[in-house]
Amino acid sequence: MTRPFVLTVAALALMLVGVAQAQVRTERVQFAKGASSKTITGSIKGDESVDYLVGARAGQTLSVTLKPGNASNYFNVLPPGSDTALFVGSSSGNTYSGRLPANGDYRVRVYLMRNAARRNEAANYTLTIGVTGAAASAAPAAPAGSAVVTPGNMPAFCRGEVAGNYGTRPAYVKTDPVVRRKDGGSSITGTVDKGNEGVKRFECRFDAKGRFIDVMALTSDGE
C-alpha cells in the first residue's frame, strides 16, 4: 500500500515541475532613439511562448508583422491588464495594425499552436513591432476601485508601482517632483535602474481626484 502511494506522489511532483517550467517568458521592446519600430529575431520550442511588452498610449497605432519559420507559429495582441486578446493570429493571420484603446503595456505573445507544441516542434521567427501616431488628447479613466492618493504620498506610491512593473525594488527607482497637468491630474517622471538593461525613464499618472491611472514608459522601452 505504501509503495504505490510514494510513486504517485513522485509522479505528481514531476508534473508540477513541468507546469512551472512552461511559463511565458517576458521581454520589453526597446526602440532605438528616434525610431518607431523594431525588428526582433527569436525562437521558441514546444509549449514555450514569449510576451513582448510594448508601452503605448490610447489613440496610437500598434503594428505587428510576424514572419514565422513554422506554419503553426502565430502571435496574439493582448491589452493592458487583460488576457482577452485584441487580435488572435491563428484566426486572423500574421499581420496586425490597430488603433489602441487605452494607455499601458500591450503584450505581443508569440507561440506555437497546440498541435505543434505537443510534438515539441521549434520555430525561428522574425517579428517587427511599431508604434506610431499621437496619443488621444482626453485623459483616460482611472481603474475602477482605485484608491485616492494624496500629493505627498504620490512619489512613494509611484515608486512602488514602478518597482512592480519593472521587476525591481523601490530603492532603485528615483522620482521627480509631482507636476500638475492641465486636465487637473498629476504626473511624476523618473528613472529606474535595471542593471545590465540600463536606466529606464517612466511617468506615473494620477487623475484629478488623485487616483492612480498607470505607469507609462517614456518611449516604448522606458529609456
Residue pairs with C-beta under 8 A, 6 or more apart in sequence:
22 47
22 48
24 49
24 50
24 51
24 109
25 48
25 49
25 50
25 51
26 50
26 51
26 53
27 50
27 51
27 52
27 53
28 52
28 53
28 217
28 221
28 222
29 38
29 40
29 52
29 53
29 54
29 108
29 129
29 220
29 221
30 38
30 220
30 221
30 223
31 37
31 38
31 131
31 219
31 220
31 221
32 38
33 219
33 223
36 130
36 131
36 132
37 63
37 128
37 129
37 130
37 131
37 132
38 128
38 129
38 130
39 126
39 127
39 128
40 52
40 126
40 127
40 128
40 129
41 124
41 125
41 126
41 127
42 50
42 110
42 124
42 125
42 127
43 69
43 122
43 123
43 124
43 125
44 50
44 73
44 110
44 111
44 112
44 122
44 123
44 125
45 112
45 120
45 121
45 122
45 123
46 112
46 117
46 120
46 121
46 122
47 112
47 117
48 111
48 112
49 109
49 110
49 111
49 112
50 109
50 110
50 111
51 78
51 107
51 108
51 109
52 107
52 108
52 109
52 110
52 127
52 129
53 105
53 106
53 107
54 62
54 105
54 106
54 107
54 108
54 129
54 131
54 220
55 104
55 105
55 106
55 216
55 217
55 219
55 220
55 221
55 222
56 62
56 100
56 103
56 104
56 106
56 131
56 220
57 100
57 103
57 135
57 136
57 216
58 100
58 101
58 102
58 103
58 135
58 136
58 138
58 140
59 99
59 100
59 133
59 134
59 135
59 136
59 137
60 99
60 100
60 131
60 132
60 133
60 134
60 135
61 97
61 98
61 99
61 100
61 131
61 132
61 133
62 77
62 96
62 97
62 98
62 100
62 106
62 129
62 130
62 131
63 96
63 97
63 128
63 129
63 130
63 131
63 132
64 75
64 77
64 87
64 95
64 96
64 97
64 108
64 127
64 128
64 129
64 130
65 94
65 95
65 96
65 127
65 128
66 73
66 74
66 75
66 89
66 94
66 95
66 110
66 125
66 126
66 127
67 94
67 125
67 126
67 127
68 74
68 94
68 123
68 125
69 123
69 124
69 125
70 112
70 116
70 121
70 122
70 123
70 124
70 125
72 112
72 113
72 115
72 116
72 121
72 123
73 110
73 111
73 112
73 113
73 116
73 123
73 125
74 88
74 89
74 90
74 94
74 110
74 111
74 113
75 89
75 94
75 96
75 108
75 109
75 110
75 111
75 127
76 85
76 87
76 88
76 89
76 107
76 108
76 109
76 111
77 85
77 86
77 87
77 96
77 98
77 106
77 107
77 108
77 109
78 84
78 85
78 86
78 106
78 107
78 109
79 86
79 100
79 101
79 102
79 104
79 106
80 102
80 103
80 104
80 105
80 106
80 214
81 104
81 143
86 98
87 96
87 98
89 96
90 113
99 133
100 106
102 140
103 135
103 140
103 205
103 213
103 214
103 216
104 214
104 216
105 165
105 217
108 127
108 129
110 125
110 127
111 117
112 121
112 123
116 123
131 220
139 181
139 183
139 185
139 207
139 213
140 213
140 214
141 207
141 213
142 206
142 207
142 209
142 211
142 212
142 213
143 211
143 212
143 213
146 211
146 212
146 213
147 211
147 212
148 209
148 210
148 211
149 157
149 206
149 210
149 211
149 212
150 210
151 178
151 186
151 210
154 178
154 186
154 188
154 204
154 206
154 210
155 175
155 178
155 188
156 170
157 204
157 212
158 173
158 175
158 188
158 190
158 204
158 215
159 170
159 173
159 175
159 190
160 170
161 204
161 212
161 215
162 170
162 173
162 190
162 192
162 202
162 204
162 215
163 169
163 170
163 172
163 173
163 192
165 202
165 215
166 173
166 192
166 194
166 200
166 202
166 222
168 192
168 193
168 194
172 192
172 193
172 194
173 190
173 191
173 192
173 193
174 190
174 191
174 192
175 188
175 189
175 190
175 204
176 188
176 189
176 190
177 188
178 186
178 187
178 188
179 186
179 187
179 188
179 189
180 186
181 187
183 208
184 207
184 208
185 205
185 206
185 207
185 208
185 213
186 205
186 206
186 210
187 203
187 204
187 205
187 206
188 203
188 204
189 201
189 202
189 203
189 204
189 218
190 201
190 202
190 203
190 204
191 199
191 200
191 201
191 202
192 199
192 200
192 202
192 222
193 199
194 200
198 223
199 223
200 217
200 221
200 222
200 223
201 217
201 218
201 219
201 222
201 223
202 215
202 216
202 217
202 218
202 222
203 215
203 216
203 218
204 212
204 214
204 215
205 212
205 213
205 214
205 215
205 216
206 212
206 213
207 213
